[in-house]
Amino acid sequence: MPVAGRYLWLMKQNNLYLIIGVLVAAVIALGIYAYREETKPKGVELRIDETGISVQEK
């Protein structure tokens, strides 16, 4: 295989690895987001800070 052809083949392979890596990272991030949303406590949130007391229904 000529040097130019080998270089193009390696570039295509690197791009494929990059795309697969980005997709895997996106799936992991969405999984973490979904897990955190599902495990949030349900009910009432009571917050006391400098501005006073706030109550929010979750």
Rosetta blueprint (number, residue, H / E / L):
1 M L
2 P L
3 V H
4 A H
5 G H
6 R H
7 Y H
8 L H
9 W H
10 L H
11 M H
12 K H
13 Q H
14 N H
15 N H
16 L H
17 Y H
18 L H
19 I H
20 I H
21 G H
22 V H
23 L H
24 V H
25 A H
26 A H
27 V H
28 I H
29 A H
30 L H
31 G H
32 I H
33 Y H
34 A H
35 Y H
36 R H
37 E H
38 E H
39 T L
40 K L
41 P L
42 K L
43 G L
44 V E
45 E E
46 L E
47 R E
48 I E
49 D E
50 E L
51 T L
52 G E
53 I E
54 S E
55 V E
56 Q E
57 E E
58 K L
